[in-house]
Amino acid sequence: MRLVFEQQQTAGSQWAAISSVASKLGCTAETLRRWVRQMERDQGERPGLTTSERERLKELERENRELKGANEILRKASAYFAQAELDRRPR
């Protein structure tokens, strides 16, 4: 990313700098552009989720899926035991 910002001064545009640096690094310009954009978000220069916010969101989504699964299991177990109680013969 540092190379892009250094070359941006001489290249005239950020895209020209990205294209130049990407060819030297052996990656696509689009890949490098996405890295630059994410770094700009991390530094607060561009709106959007930072890397840490993105990781936290993924973690919360995973936890949410696990809790929904656990709730579904508990709901089915509750229904099963409730039905078993109704089917039990009174003494």
PyMOL Python script that loads the backbone (N, CA, C, O; Angstrom):
from pymol import cmd

cmd.read_pdbstr("""\
ATOM      1  N   MET A   1       0.821  -1.179   0.000  1.00  0.00           N
ATOM      2  CA  MET A   1       0.000   0.000   0.000  1.00  0.00           C
ATOM      3  C   MET A   1       0.876   1.259   0.000  1.00  0.00           C
ATOM      4  O   MET A   1       0.561   2.259  -0.646  1.00  0.00           O
ATOM      5  N   ARG A   2       1.953   1.180   0.723  1.00  0.00           N
ATOM      6  CA  ARG A   2       2.863   2.325   0.775  1.00  0.00           C
ATOM      7  C   ARG A   2       3.387   2.647  -0.617  1.00  0.00           C
ATOM      8  O   ARG A   2       3.500   3.816  -0.984  1.00  0.00           O
ATOM      9  N   LEU A   3       3.709   1.615  -1.395  1.00  0.00           N
ATOM     10  CA  LEU A   3       4.209   1.846  -2.755  1.00  0.00           C
ATOM     11  C   LEU A   3       3.169   2.567  -3.612  1.00  0.00           C
ATOM     12  O   LEU A   3       3.506   3.441  -4.411  1.00  0.00           O
ATOM     13  N   VAL A   4       1.917   2.194  -3.438  1.00  0.00           N
ATOM     14  CA  VAL A   4       0.851   2.843  -4.209  1.00  0.00           C
ATOM     15  C   VAL A   4       0.792   4.324  -3.875  1.00  0.00           C
ATOM     16  O   VAL A   4       0.720   5.161  -4.775  1.00  0.00           O
ATOM     17  N   PHE A   5       0.821   4.657  -2.585  1.00  0.00           N
ATOM     18  CA  PHE A   5       0.717   6.061  -2.195  1.00  0.00           C
ATOM     19  C   PHE A   5       1.952   6.859  -2.608  1.00  0.00           C
ATOM     20  O   PHE A   5       1.845   8.037  -2.948  1.00  0.00           O
ATOM     21  N   GLU A   6       3.116   6.224  -2.579  1.00  0.00           N
ATOM     22  CA  GLU A   6       4.324   6.922  -3.031  1.00  0.00           C
ATOM     23  C   GLU A   6       4.266   7.179  -4.534  1.00  0.00           C
ATOM     24  O   GLU A   6       4.617   8.266  -4.994  1.00  0.00           O
ATOM     25  N   GLN A   7       3.826   6.186  -5.297  1.00  0.00           N
ATOM     26  CA  GLN A   7       3.784   6.341  -6.755  1.00  0.00           C
ATOM     27  C   GLN A   7       2.604   7.194  -7.213  1.00  0.00           C
ATOM     28  O   GLN A   7       2.618   7.729  -8.322  1.00  0.00           O
ATOM     29  N   GLN A   8       1.606   7.321  -6.386  1.00  0.00           N
ATOM     30  CA  GLN A   8       0.451   8.131  -6.743  1.00  0.00           C
ATOM     31  C   GLN A   8       0.855   9.575  -6.994  1.00  0.00           C
ATOM     32  O   GLN A   8       0.274  10.250  -7.843  1.00  0.00           O
ATOM     33  N   GLN A   9       1.846  10.042  -6.258  1.00  0.00           N
ATOM     34  CA  GLN A   9       2.324  11.423  -6.421  1.00  0.00           C
ATOM     35  C   GLN A   9       2.909  11.637  -7.824  1.00  0.00           C
ATOM     36  O   GLN A   9       2.675  12.671  -8.450  1.00  0.00           O
ATOM     37  N   THR A  10       3.666  10.653  -8.308  1.00  0.00           N
ATOM     38  CA  THR A  10       4.320  10.807  -9.611  1.00  0.00           C
ATOM     39  C   THR A  10       3.456  10.310 -10.763  1.00  0.00           C
ATOM     40  O   THR A  10       3.571  10.812 -11.882  1.00  0.00           O
ATOM     41  N   ALA A  11       2.597   9.334 -10.504  1.00  0.00           N
ATOM     42  CA  ALA A  11       1.785   8.750 -11.579  1.00  0.00           C
ATOM     43  C   ALA A  11       0.617   9.640 -11.967  1.00  0.00           C
ATOM     44  O   ALA A  11       0.117   9.545 -13.088  1.00  0.00           O
ATOM     45  N   GLY A  12       0.184  10.485 -11.082  1.00  0.00           N
ATOM     46  CA  GLY A  12      -0.911  11.386 -11.399  1.00  0.00           C
ATOM     47  C   GLY A  12      -2.260  10.922 -10.901  1.00  0.00           C
ATOM     48  O   GLY A  12      -3.102  11.752 -10.557  1.00  0.00           O
ATOM     49  N   SER A  13      -2.496   9.606 -10.850  1.00  0.00           N
ATOM     50  CA  SER A  13      -3.768   9.093 -10.337  1.00  0.00           C
ATOM     51  C   SER A  13      -3.510   7.833  -9.528  1.00  0.00           C
ATOM     52  O   SER A  13      -2.498   7.151  -9.690  1.00  0.00           O
ATOM     53  N   GLN A  14      -4.443   7.558  -8.673  1.00  0.00           N
ATOM     54  CA  GLN A  14      -4.294   6.366  -7.842  1.00  0.00           C
ATOM     55  C   GLN A  14      -4.373   5.102  -8.687  1.00  0.00           C
ATOM     56  O   GLN A  14      -3.634   4.149  -8.443  1.00  0.00           O
ATOM     57  N   TRP A  15      -5.262   5.082  -9.679  1.00  0.00           N
ATOM     58  CA  TRP A  15      -5.400   3.887 -10.512  1.00  0.00           C
ATOM     59  C   TRP A  15      -4.118   3.612 -11.300  1.00  0.00           C
ATOM     60  O   TRP A  15      -3.718   2.456 -11.437  1.00  0.00           O
ATOM     61  N   ALA A  16      -3.476   4.649 -11.814  1.00  0.00           N
ATOM     62  CA  ALA A  16      -2.212   4.473 -12.535  1.00  0.00           C
ATOM     63  C   ALA A  16      -1.155   3.895 -11.601  1.00  0.00           C
ATOM     64  O   ALA A  16      -0.392   3.012 -11.992  1.00  0.00           O
ATOM     65  N   ALA A  17      -1.113   4.390 -10.378  1.00  0.00           N
ATOM     66  CA  ALA A  17      -0.154   3.874  -9.396  1.00  0.00           C
ATOM     67  C   ALA A  17      -0.466   2.430  -9.054  1.00  0.00           C
ATOM     68  O   ALA A  17       0.441   1.604  -8.950  1.00  0.00           O
ATOM     69  N   ILE A  18      -1.746   2.118  -8.877  1.00  0.00           N
ATOM     70  CA  ILE A  18      -2.152   0.741  -8.549  1.00  0.00           C
ATOM     71  C   ILE A  18      -1.768  -0.201  -9.682  1.00  0.00           C
ATOM     72  O   ILE A  18      -1.222  -1.277  -9.435  1.00  0.00           O
ATOM     73  N   SER A  19      -2.044   0.190 -10.908  1.00  0.00           N
ATOM     74  CA  SER A  19      -1.707  -0.651 -12.068  1.00  0.00           C
ATOM     75  C   SER A  19      -0.214  -0.901 -12.151  1.00  0.00           C
ATOM     76  O   SER A  19       0.223  -2.020 -12.422  1.00  0.00           O
ATOM     77  N   SER A  20       0.556   0.130 -11.920  1.00  0.00           N
ATOM     78  CA  SER A  20       2.016   0.018 -11.992  1.00  0.00           C
ATOM     79  C   SER A  20       2.554  -0.907 -10.899  1.00  0.00           C
ATOM     80  O   SER A  20       3.353  -1.803 -11.173  1.00  0.00           O
ATOM     81  N   VAL A  21       2.118  -0.688  -9.681  1.00  0.00           N
ATOM     82  CA  VAL A  21       2.608  -1.493  -8.556  1.00  0.00           C
ATOM     83  C   VAL A  21       2.127  -2.938  -8.685  1.00  0.00           C
ATOM     84  O   VAL A  21       2.877  -3.865  -8.379  1.00  0.00           O
ATOM     85  N   ALA A  22       0.885  -3.141  -9.133  1.00  0.00           N
ATOM     86  CA  ALA A  22       0.338  -4.499  -9.268  1.00  0.00           C
ATOM     87  C   ALA A  22       1.159  -5.317 -10.256  1.00  0.00           C
ATOM     88  O   ALA A  22       1.440  -6.490 -10.011  1.00  0.00           O
ATOM     89  N   SER A  23       1.541  -4.711 -11.358  1.00  0.00           N
ATOM     90  CA  SER A  23       2.337  -5.451 -12.344  1.00  0.00           C
ATOM     91  C   SER A  23       3.703  -5.830 -11.777  1.00  0.00           C
ATOM     92  O   SER A  23       4.238  -6.893 -12.093  1.00  0.00           O
ATOM     93  N   LYS A  24       4.261  -4.963 -10.946  1.00  0.00           N
ATOM     94  CA  LYS A  24       5.556  -5.266 -10.325  1.00  0.00           C
ATOM     95  C   LYS A  24       5.436  -6.351  -9.266  1.00  0.00           C
ATOM     96  O   LYS A  24       6.359  -7.146  -9.088  1.00  0.00           O
ATOM     97  N   LEU A  25       4.301  -6.393  -8.556  1.00  0.00           N
ATOM     98  CA  LEU A  25       4.111  -7.378  -7.492  1.00  0.00           C
ATOM     99  C   LEU A  25       3.609  -8.716  -8.020  1.00  0.00           C
ATOM    100  O   LEU A  25       3.694  -9.734  -7.333  1.00  0.00           O
ATOM    101  N   GLY A  26       3.085  -8.709  -9.241  1.00  0.00           N
ATOM    102  CA  GLY A  26       2.583  -9.953  -9.815  1.00  0.00           C
ATOM    103  C   GLY A  26       1.167 -10.280  -9.378  1.00  0.00           C
ATOM    104  O   GLY A  26       0.777 -11.447  -9.389  1.00  0.00           O
ATOM    105  N   CYS A  27       0.394  -9.285  -8.996  1.00  0.00           N
ATOM    106  CA  CYS A  27      -1.016  -9.506  -8.657  1.00  0.00           C
ATOM    107  C   CYS A  27      -1.860  -8.649  -9.592  1.00  0.00           C
ATOM    108  O   CYS A  27      -1.339  -7.795 -10.309  1.00  0.00           O
ATOM    109  N   THR A  28      -3.156  -8.886  -9.576  1.00  0.00           N
ATOM    110  CA  THR A  28      -4.014  -8.084 -10.446  1.00  0.00           C
ATOM    111  C   THR A  28      -4.225  -6.703  -9.833  1.00  0.00           C
ATOM    112  O   THR A  28      -4.140  -6.514  -8.620  1.00  0.00           O
ATOM    113  N   ALA A  29      -4.501  -5.757 -10.705  1.00  0.00           N
ATOM    114  CA  ALA A  29      -4.732  -4.388 -10.245  1.00  0.00           C
ATOM    115  C   ALA A  29      -5.981  -4.323  -9.376  1.00  0.00           C
ATOM    116  O   ALA A  29      -6.031  -3.554  -8.415  1.00  0.00           O
ATOM    117  N   GLU A  30      -6.988  -5.126  -9.708  1.00  0.00           N
ATOM    118  CA  GLU A  30      -8.232  -5.116  -8.923  1.00  0.00           C
ATOM    119  C   GLU A  30      -7.984  -5.617  -7.496  1.00  0.00           C
ATOM    120  O   GLU A  30      -8.534  -5.065  -6.544  1.00  0.00           O
ATOM    121  N   THR A  31      -7.171  -6.642  -7.347  1.00  0.00           N
ATOM    122  CA  THR A  31      -6.839  -7.149  -6.010  1.00  0.00           C
ATOM    123  C   THR A  31      -6.144  -6.066  -5.189  1.00  0.00           C
ATOM    124  O   THR A  31      -6.501  -5.823  -4.036  1.00  0.00           O
ATOM    125  N   LEU A  32      -5.168  -5.431  -5.781  1.00  0.00           N
ATOM    126  CA  LEU A  32      -4.440  -4.377  -5.077  1.00  0.00           C
ATOM    127  C   LEU A  32      -5.360  -3.197  -4.768  1.00  0.00           C
ATOM    128  O   LEU A  32      -5.249  -2.589  -3.703  1.00  0.00           O
ATOM    129  N   ARG A  33      -6.263  -2.870  -5.688  1.00  0.00           N
ATOM    130  CA  ARG A  33      -7.211  -1.769  -5.456  1.00  0.00           C
ATOM    131  C   ARG A  33      -8.085  -2.072  -4.233  1.00  0.00           C
ATOM    132  O   ARG A  33      -8.330  -1.190  -3.409  1.00  0.00           O
ATOM    133  N   ARG A  34      -8.563  -3.341  -4.115  1.00  0.00           N
ATOM    134  CA  ARG A  34      -9.386  -3.706  -2.957  1.00  0.00           C
ATOM    135  C   ARG A  34      -8.587  -3.606  -1.660  1.00  0.00           C
ATOM    136  O   ARG A  34      -9.125  -3.196  -0.631  1.00  0.00           O
ATOM    137  N   TRP A  35      -7.311  -3.979  -1.702  1.00  0.00           N
ATOM    138  CA  TRP A  35      -6.471  -3.860  -0.504  1.00  0.00           C
ATOM    139  C   TRP A  35      -6.298  -2.396  -0.113  1.00  0.00           C
ATOM    140  O   TRP A  35      -6.366  -2.045   1.065  1.00  0.00           O
ATOM    141  N   VAL A  36      -6.075  -1.551  -1.108  1.00  0.00           N
ATOM    142  CA  VAL A  36      -5.907  -0.120  -0.848  1.00  0.00           C
ATOM    143  C   VAL A  36      -7.191   0.452  -0.261  1.00  0.00           C
ATOM    144  O   VAL A  36      -7.148   1.210   0.708  1.00  0.00           O
ATOM    145  N   ARG A  37      -8.336   0.093  -0.844  1.00  0.00           N
ATOM    146  CA  ARG A  37      -9.624   0.595  -0.333  1.00  0.00           C
ATOM    147  C   ARG A  37      -9.850   0.151   1.110  1.00  0.00           C
ATOM    148  O   ARG A  37     -10.317   0.943   1.929  1.00  0.00           O
ATOM    149  N   GLN A  38      -9.527  -1.102   1.435  1.00  0.00           N
ATOM    150  CA  GLN A  38      -9.709  -1.584   2.806  1.00  0.00           C
ATOM    151  C   GLN A  38      -8.784  -0.842   3.765  1.00  0.00           C
ATOM    152  O   GLN A  38      -9.181  -0.517   4.884  1.00  0.00           O
ATOM    153  N   MET A  39      -7.556  -0.572   3.333  1.00  0.00           N
ATOM    154  CA  MET A  39      -6.640   0.177   4.189  1.00  0.00           C
ATOM    155  C   MET A  39      -7.168   1.593   4.416  1.00  0.00           C
ATOM    156  O   MET A  39      -7.050   2.132   5.517  1.00  0.00           O
ATOM    157  N   GLU A  40      -7.746   2.189   3.385  1.00  0.00           N
ATOM    158  CA  GLU A  40      -8.327   3.523   3.542  1.00  0.00           C
ATOM    159  C   GLU A  40      -9.498   3.492   4.529  1.00  0.00           C
ATOM    160  O   GLU A  40      -9.674   4.422   5.316  1.00  0.00           O
ATOM    161  N   ARG A  41     -10.302   2.415   4.486  1.00  0.00           N
ATOM    162  CA  ARG A  41     -11.395   2.285   5.459  1.00  0.00           C
ATOM    163  C   ARG A  41     -10.841   2.106   6.868  1.00  0.00           C
ATOM    164  O   ARG A  41     -11.361   2.684   7.822  1.00  0.00           O
ATOM    165  N   ASP A  42      -9.793   1.311   6.997  1.00  0.00           N
ATOM    166  CA  ASP A  42      -9.184   1.083   8.313  1.00  0.00           C
ATOM    167  C   ASP A  42      -8.619   2.377   8.906  1.00  0.00           C
ATOM    168  O   ASP A  42      -8.619   2.556  10.124  1.00  0.00           O
ATOM    169  N   GLN A  43      -8.145   3.264   8.052  1.00  0.00           N
ATOM    170  CA  GLN A  43      -7.568   4.525   8.517  1.00  0.00           C
ATOM    171  C   GLN A  43      -8.613   5.632   8.650  1.00  0.00           C
ATOM    172  O   GLN A  43      -8.283   6.753   9.037  1.00  0.00           O
ATOM    173  N   GLY A  44      -9.866   5.322   8.333  1.00  0.00           N
ATOM    174  CA  GLY A  44     -10.928   6.306   8.471  1.00  0.00           C
ATOM    175  C   GLY A  44     -11.029   7.292   7.324  1.00  0.00           C
ATOM    176  O   GLY A  44     -11.746   8.288   7.423  1.00  0.00           O
ATOM    177  N   GLU A  45     -10.321   7.029   6.238  1.00  0.00           N
ATOM    178  CA  GLU A  45     -10.335   7.936   5.090  1.00  0.00           C
ATOM    179  C   GLU A  45     -11.502   7.647   4.140  1.00  0.00           C
ATOM    180  O   GLU A  45     -11.801   8.456   3.262  1.00  0.00           O
ATOM    181  N   ARG A  46     -12.155   6.510   4.312  1.00  0.00           N
ATOM    182  CA  ARG A  46     -13.225   6.085   3.418  1.00  0.00           C
ATOM    183  C   ARG A  46     -14.320   5.454   4.275  1.00  0.00           C
ATOM    184  O   ARG A  46     -14.014   4.758   5.243  1.00  0.00           O
ATOM    185  N   PRO A  47     -15.589   5.684   3.937  1.00  0.00           N
ATOM    186  CA  PRO A  47     -16.669   5.076   4.736  1.00  0.00           C
ATOM    187  C   PRO A  47     -16.733   3.560   4.519  1.00  0.00           C
ATOM    188  O   PRO A  47     -16.337   3.055   3.468  1.00  0.00           O
ATOM    189  N   GLY A  48     -17.228   2.859   5.511  1.00  0.00           N
ATOM    190  CA  GLY A  48     -17.378   1.408   5.416  1.00  0.00           C
ATOM    191  C   GLY A  48     -16.836   0.728   6.653  1.00  0.00           C
ATOM    192  O   GLY A  48     -16.314   1.376   7.561  1.00  0.00           O
ATOM    193  N   LEU A  49     -16.967  -0.590   6.678  1.00  0.00           N
ATOM    194  CA  LEU A  49     -16.513  -1.368   7.826  1.00  0.00           C
ATOM    195  C   LEU A  49     -15.002  -1.534   7.808  1.00  0.00           C
ATOM    196  O   LEU A  49     -14.410  -1.828   6.770  1.00  0.00           O
ATOM    197  N   THR A  50     -14.389  -1.344   8.957  1.00  0.00           N
ATOM    198  CA  THR A  50     -12.955  -1.592   9.080  1.00  0.00           C
ATOM    199  C   THR A  50     -12.737  -3.099   9.159  1.00  0.00           C
ATOM    200  O   THR A  50     -13.688  -3.870   9.286  1.00  0.00           O
ATOM    201  N   THR A  51     -11.488  -3.502   9.085  1.00  0.00           N
ATOM    202  CA  THR A  51     -11.160  -4.921   9.143  1.00  0.00           C
ATOM    203  C   THR A  51     -11.626  -5.528  10.461  1.00  0.00           C
ATOM    204  O   THR A  51     -12.190  -6.622  10.469  1.00  0.00           O
ATOM    205  N   SER A  52     -11.399  -4.837  11.570  1.00  0.00           N
ATOM    206  CA  SER A  52     -11.799  -5.376  12.876  1.00  0.00           C
ATOM    207  C   SER A  52     -13.322  -5.429  12.989  1.00  0.00           C
ATOM    208  O   SER A  52     -13.861  -6.373  13.566  1.00  0.00           O
ATOM    209  N   GLU A  53     -14.018  -4.434  12.450  1.00  0.00           N
ATOM    210  CA  GLU A  53     -15.480  -4.457  12.478  1.00  0.00           C
ATOM    211  C   GLU A  53     -16.018  -5.602  11.623  1.00  0.00           C
ATOM    212  O   GLU A  53     -16.995  -6.257  11.988  1.00  0.00           O
ATOM    213  N   ARG A  54     -15.376  -5.833  10.488  1.00  0.00           N
ATOM    214  CA  ARG A  54     -15.774  -6.923   9.601  1.00  0.00           C
ATOM    215  C   ARG A  54     -15.595  -8.281  10.298  1.00  0.00           C
ATOM    216  O   ARG A  54     -16.465  -9.147  10.212  1.00  0.00           O
ATOM    217  N   GLU A  55     -14.462  -8.457  10.986  1.00  0.00           N
ATOM    218  CA  GLU A  55     -14.204  -9.702  11.727  1.00  0.00           C
ATOM    219  C   GLU A  55     -15.225  -9.890  12.839  1.00  0.00           C
ATOM    220  O   GLU A  55     -15.724 -10.996  13.045  1.00  0.00           O
ATOM    221  N   ARG A  56     -15.536  -8.821  13.554  1.00  0.00           N
ATOM    222  CA  ARG A  56     -16.518  -8.879  14.640  1.00  0.00           C
ATOM    223  C   ARG A  56     -17.895  -9.242  14.096  1.00  0.00           C
ATOM    224  O   ARG A  56     -18.616 -10.027  14.711  1.00  0.00           O
ATOM    225  N   LEU A  57     -18.263  -8.681  12.957  1.00  0.00           N
ATOM    226  CA  LEU A  57     -19.546  -8.983  12.334  1.00  0.00           C
ATOM    227  C   LEU A  57     -19.627 -10.461  11.959  1.00  0.00           C
ATOM    228  O   LEU A  57     -20.652 -11.101  12.195  1.00  0.00           O
ATOM    229  N   LYS A  58     -18.562 -11.010  11.379  1.00  0.00           N
ATOM    230  CA  LYS A  58     -18.541 -12.432  11.028  1.00  0.00           C
ATOM    231  C   LYS A  58     -18.685 -13.298  12.278  1.00  0.00           C
ATOM    232  O   LYS A  58     -19.406 -14.295  12.274  1.00  0.00           O
ATOM    233  N   GLU A  59     -17.987 -12.903  13.351  1.00  0.00           N
ATOM    234  CA  GLU A  59     -18.055 -13.639  14.610  1.00  0.00           C
ATOM    235  C   GLU A  59     -19.483 -13.625  15.170  1.00  0.00           C
ATOM    236  O   GLU A  59     -19.988 -14.654  15.619  1.00  0.00           O
ATOM    237  N   LEU A  60     -20.123 -12.462  15.141  1.00  0.00           N
ATOM    238  CA  LEU A  60     -21.489 -12.350  15.649  1.00  0.00           C
ATOM    239  C   LEU A  60     -22.478 -13.136  14.786  1.00  0.00           C
ATOM    240  O   LEU A  60     -23.417 -13.733  15.312  1.00  0.00           O
ATOM    241  N   GLU A  61     -22.275 -13.142  13.472  1.00  0.00           N
ATOM    242  CA  GLU A  61     -23.146 -13.913  12.590  1.00  0.00           C
ATOM    243  C   GLU A  61     -23.007 -15.411  12.869  1.00  0.00           C
ATOM    244  O   GLU A  61     -23.999 -16.139  12.879  1.00  0.00           O
ATOM    245  N   ARG A  62     -21.764 -15.870  13.098  1.00  0.00           N
ATOM    246  CA  ARG A  62     -21.535 -17.278  13.413  1.00  0.00           C
ATOM    247  C   ARG A  62     -22.206 -17.644  14.733  1.00  0.00           C
ATOM    248  O   ARG A  62     -22.864 -18.679  14.836  1.00  0.00           O
ATOM    249  N   GLU A  63     -22.035 -16.794  15.734  1.00  0.00           N
ATOM    250  CA  GLU A  63     -22.646 -17.031  17.039  1.00  0.00           C
ATOM    251  C   GLU A  63     -24.172 -17.053  16.926  1.00  0.00           C
ATOM    252  O   GLU A  63     -24.834 -17.870  17.566  1.00  0.00           O
ATOM    253  N   ASN A  64     -24.721 -16.161  16.118  1.00  0.00           N
ATOM    254  CA  ASN A  64     -26.157 -16.101  15.910  1.00  0.00           C
ATOM    255  C   ASN A  64     -26.671 -17.403  15.285  1.00  0.00           C
ATOM    256  O   ASN A  64     -27.703 -17.926  15.705  1.00  0.00           O
ATOM    257  N   ARG A  65     -25.951 -17.928  14.281  1.00  0.00           N
ATOM    258  CA  ARG A  65     -26.337 -19.208  13.663  1.00  0.00           C
ATOM    259  C   ARG A  65     -26.323 -20.334  14.683  1.00  0.00           C
ATOM    260  O   ARG A  65     -27.239 -21.157  14.716  1.00  0.00           O
ATOM    261  N   GLU A  66     -25.284 -20.376  15.520  1.00  0.00           N
ATOM    262  CA  GLU A  66     -25.180 -21.428  16.538  1.00  0.00           C
ATOM    263  C   GLU A  66     -26.330 -21.336  17.535  1.00  0.00           C
ATOM    264  O   GLU A  66     -26.911 -22.355  17.907  1.00  0.00           O
ATOM    265  N   LEU A  67     -26.660 -20.127  17.966  1.00  0.00           N
ATOM    266  CA  LEU A  67     -27.747 -19.950  18.931  1.00  0.00           C
ATOM    267  C   LEU A  67     -29.097 -20.306  18.319  1.00  0.00           C
ATOM    268  O   LEU A  67     -29.944 -20.890  18.994  1.00  0.00           O
ATOM    269  N   LYS A  68     -29.307 -19.967  17.064  1.00  0.00           N
ATOM    270  CA  LYS A  68     -30.555 -20.346  16.397  1.00  0.00           C
ATOM    271  C   LYS A  68     -30.673 -21.865  16.315  1.00  0.00           C
ATOM    272  O   LYS A  68     -31.754 -22.419  16.515  1.00  0.00           O
ATOM    273  N   GLY A  69     -29.557 -22.538  16.020  1.00  0.00           N
ATOM    274  CA  GLY A  69     -29.562 -24.004  15.976  1.00  0.00           C
ATOM    275  C   GLY A  69     -29.873 -24.604  17.333  1.00  0.00           C
ATOM    276  O   GLY A  69     -30.658 -25.547  17.437  1.00  0.00           O
ATOM    277  N   ALA A  70     -29.260 -24.063  18.371  1.00  0.00           N
ATOM    278  CA  ALA A  70     -29.505 -24.558  19.726  1.00  0.00           C
ATOM    279  C   ALA A  70     -30.960 -24.326  20.131  1.00  0.00           C
ATOM    280  O   ALA A  70     -31.580 -25.193  20.746  1.00  0.00           O
ATOM    281  N   ASN A  71     -31.501 -23.166  19.788  1.00  0.00           N
ATOM    282  CA  ASN A  71     -32.905 -22.884  20.105  1.00  0.00           C
ATOM    283  C   ASN A  71     -33.841 -23.845  19.379  1.00  0.00           C
ATOM    284  O   ASN A  71     -34.847 -24.276  19.942  1.00  0.00           O
ATOM    285  N   GLU A  72     -33.516 -24.178  18.140  1.00  0.00           N
ATOM    286  CA  GLU A  72     -34.341 -25.129  17.379  1.00  0.00           C
ATOM    287  C   GLU A  72     -34.319 -26.508  18.033  1.00  0.00           C
ATOM    288  O   GLU A  72     -35.353 -27.170  18.127  1.00  0.00           O
ATOM    289  N   ILE A  73     -33.157 -26.935  18.477  1.00  0.00           N
ATOM    290  CA  ILE A  73     -33.046 -28.228  19.166  1.00  0.00           C
ATOM    291  C   ILE A  73     -33.867 -28.214  20.454  1.00  0.00           C
ATOM    292  O   ILE A  73     -34.591 -29.167  20.743  1.00  0.00           O
ATOM    293  N   LEU A  74     -33.754 -27.144  21.219  1.00  0.00           N
ATOM    294  CA  LEU A  74     -34.506 -27.032  22.469  1.00  0.00           C
ATOM    295  C   LEU A  74     -36.015 -26.992  22.217  1.00  0.00           C
ATOM    296  O   LEU A  74     -36.788 -27.580  22.974  1.00  0.00           O
ATOM    297  N   ARG A  75     -36.425 -26.308  21.169  1.00  0.00           N
ATOM    298  CA  ARG A  75     -37.850 -26.243  20.828  1.00  0.00           C
ATOM    299  C   ARG A  75     -38.388 -27.633  20.478  1.00  0.00           C
ATOM    300  O   ARG A  75     -39.471 -28.012  20.926  1.00  0.00           O
ATOM    301  N   LYS A  76     -37.639 -28.386  19.684  1.00  0.00           N
ATOM    302  CA  LYS A  76     -38.070 -29.736  19.306  1.00  0.00           C
ATOM    303  C   LYS A  76     -38.083 -30.671  20.508  1.00  0.00           C
ATOM    304  O   LYS A  76     -38.995 -31.486  20.649  1.00  0.00           O
ATOM    305  N   ALA A  77     -37.082 -30.560  21.372  1.00  0.00           N
ATOM    306  CA  ALA A  77     -37.033 -31.402  22.571  1.00  0.00           C
ATOM    307  C   ALA A  77     -38.204 -31.081  23.488  1.00  0.00           C
ATOM    308  O   ALA A  77     -38.810 -31.984  24.064  1.00  0.00           O
ATOM    309  N   SER A  78     -38.521 -29.811  23.626  1.00  0.00           N
ATOM    310  CA  SER A  78     -39.640 -29.396  24.461  1.00  0.00           C
ATOM    311  C   SER A  78     -40.948 -29.958  23.916  1.00  0.00           C
ATOM    312  O   SER A  78     -41.773 -30.461  24.679  1.00  0.00           O
ATOM    313  N   ALA A  79     -41.142 -29.878  22.613  1.00  0.00           N
ATOM    314  CA  ALA A  79     -42.357 -30.416  21.995  1.00  0.00           C
ATOM    315  C   ALA A  79     -42.429 -31.927  22.172  1.00  0.00           C
ATOM    316  O   ALA A  79     -43.502 -32.470  22.434  1.00  0.00           O
ATOM    317  N   TYR A  80     -41.300 -32.607  22.033  1.00  0.00           N
ATOM    318  CA  TYR A  80     -41.254 -34.062  22.194  1.00  0.00           C
ATOM    319  C   TYR A  80     -41.650 -34.456  23.616  1.00  0.00           C
ATOM    320  O   TYR A  80     -42.478 -35.347  23.805  1.00  0.00           O
ATOM    321  N   PHE A  81     -41.067 -33.805  24.606  1.00  0.00           N
ATOM    322  CA  PHE A  81     -41.370 -34.155  25.995  1.00  0.00           C
ATOM    323  C   PHE A  81     -42.783 -33.747  26.389  1.00  0.00           C
ATOM    324  O   PHE A  81     -43.419 -34.423  27.198  1.00  0.00           O
ATOM    325  N   ALA A  82     -43.276 -32.655  25.830  1.00  0.00           N
ATOM    326  CA  ALA A  82     -44.656 -32.251  26.111  1.00  0.00           C
ATOM    327  C   ALA A  82     -45.623 -33.287  25.553  1.00  0.00           C
ATOM    328  O   ALA A  82     -46.606 -33.634  26.208  1.00  0.00           O
ATOM    329  N   GLN A  83     -45.351 -33.784  24.344  1.00  0.00           N
ATOM    330  CA  GLN A  83     -46.201 -34.808  23.753  1.00  0.00           C
ATOM    331  C   GLN A  83     -46.102 -36.102  24.544  1.00  0.00           C
ATOM    332  O   GLN A  83     -47.111 -36.782  24.729  1.00  0.00           O
ATOM    333  N   ALA A  84     -44.939 -36.450  25.004  1.00  0.00           N
ATOM    334  CA  ALA A  84     -44.760 -37.665  25.794  1.00  0.00           C
ATOM    335  C   ALA A  84     -45.544 -37.568  27.096  1.00  0.00           C
ATOM    336  O   ALA A  84     -46.107 -38.560  27.559  1.00  0.00           O
ATOM    337  N   GLU A  85     -45.583 -36.388  27.683  1.00  0.00           N
ATOM    338  CA  GLU A  85     -46.340 -36.181  28.929  1.00  0.00           C
ATOM    339  C   GLU A  85     -47.844 -36.329  28.673  1.00  0.00           C
ATOM    340  O   GLU A  85     -48.564 -36.891  29.499  1.00  0.00           O
ATOM    341  N   LEU A  86     -48.308 -35.833  27.546  1.00  0.00           N
ATOM    342  CA  LEU A  86     -49.745 -35.969  27.199  1.00  0.00           C
ATOM    343  C   LEU A  86     -50.109 -37.415  26.892  1.00  0.00           C
ATOM    344  O   LEU A  86     -51.222 -37.848  27.191  1.00  0.00           O
ATOM    345  N   ASP A  87     -49.195 -38.159  26.305  1.00  0.00           N
ATOM    346  CA  ASP A  87     -49.469 -39.557  25.952  1.00  0.00           C
ATOM    347  C   ASP A  87     -49.396 -40.486  27.161  1.00  0.00           C
ATOM    348  O   ASP A  87     -49.875 -41.619  27.104  1.00  0.00           O
ATOM    349  N   ARG A  88     -48.808 -40.018  28.237  1.00  0.00           N
ATOM    350  CA  ARG A  88     -48.672 -40.848  29.427  1.00  0.00           C
ATOM    351  C   ARG A  88     -50.045 -41.089  30.039  1.00  0.00           C
ATOM    352  O   ARG A  88     -50.862 -40.172  30.125  1.00  0.00           O
ATOM    353  N   ARG A  89     -50.296 -42.306  30.458  1.00  0.00           N
ATOM    354  CA  ARG A  89     -51.592 -42.654  31.034  1.00  0.00           C
ATOM    355  C   ARG A  89     -51.706 -42.089  32.447  1.00  0.00           C
ATOM    356  O   ARG A  89     -50.764 -42.166  33.236  1.00  0.00           O
ATOM    357  N   PRO A  90     -52.842 -41.536  32.748  1.00  0.00           N
ATOM    358  CA  PRO A  90     -53.046 -41.036  34.125  1.00  0.00           C
ATOM    359  C   PRO A  90     -53.137 -42.193  35.115  1.00  0.00           C
ATOM    360  O   PRO A  90     -53.613 -43.269  34.752  1.00  0.00           O
ATOM    361  N   ARG A  91     -52.707 -42.004  36.315  1.00  0.00           N
ATOM    362  CA  ARG A  91     -52.743 -43.081  37.325  1.00  0.00           C
ATOM    363  C   ARG A  91     -54.008 -43.090  38.076  1.00  0.00           C
ATOM    364  O   ARG A  91     -54.196 -43.928  38.958  1.00  0.00           O
TER     365      ARG A  91
END
""", "prot")
cmd.dss("prot")
cmd.show_as("cartoon", "prot")
cmd.util.cbc("prot")
cmd.orient("prot")
